[in-house]
Amino acid sequence: MADNCVSRVPVFASLSGQDQLRVEALAHPVRLKAGERAYGADDELSKLMVLHTGHLKVFRLSADGSEQLIRVLGPGDFAGETSVFTGQRPDDYATALDDCRLCVFRQEDLEGLIRKHPEIGLRLLAGVSARLTETEHRLSSLTSRDVERRLADYLLGLPGDWEDGGVASVTLPLAKKDVASLLDTTPESLSRALGSLAARGLVAIGAGRAVSITQPARLQQLVDEV
């Protein structure tokens, strides 16, 4: 049981080992390769998907068919909760960014689990609330900040390795076109903003997706400017 989504993810972390085994018996394992779809807006989906390994990108399609990235899910995150709780079809899509392993729960099984273990429902609610807070922050950033400041805020929010002298090395978790979509801009505008931050000495652009935050205090000042 040491290597399954039931024992590893926060939603089920408070359960006893015996209860985790019971939950594991209800989970349907799913494997996806990079680029494969987990679900779409035209699916009859009433399932909760808990991500064990890998990453999923969740997005909507605009009227012209372009993707608008909503979020990226990593190990321990879940998707499909809206359709499970409301009974409505999803209005978004999810595809695998890399090879993924998921545990999928049918609606009726999940409802039974929550009745027996209310703490699971509370943890799901906490996760949804955290997403709402993140979404509100992003909306505020999109309406009140230019691309440079949005990018600065995004970089400061990434996990990084702090070095001597206050330098942080971060890695963009997505391709630049996806980061641009997340920040509601174009890849060209994102590249210009990143180049501008580098020209001002606030960051240094490394190989691939690597970025060094060389002046974190000044970058935060840029984010906080009114």
Summary of the structure (lengths in Angstrom):
residues: 226
radius of gyration: 19.5
end to end distance: 51.0
largest distance: 57.1
contacts: 655
relative contact order: 0.13
helix: 44%
strand: 24%
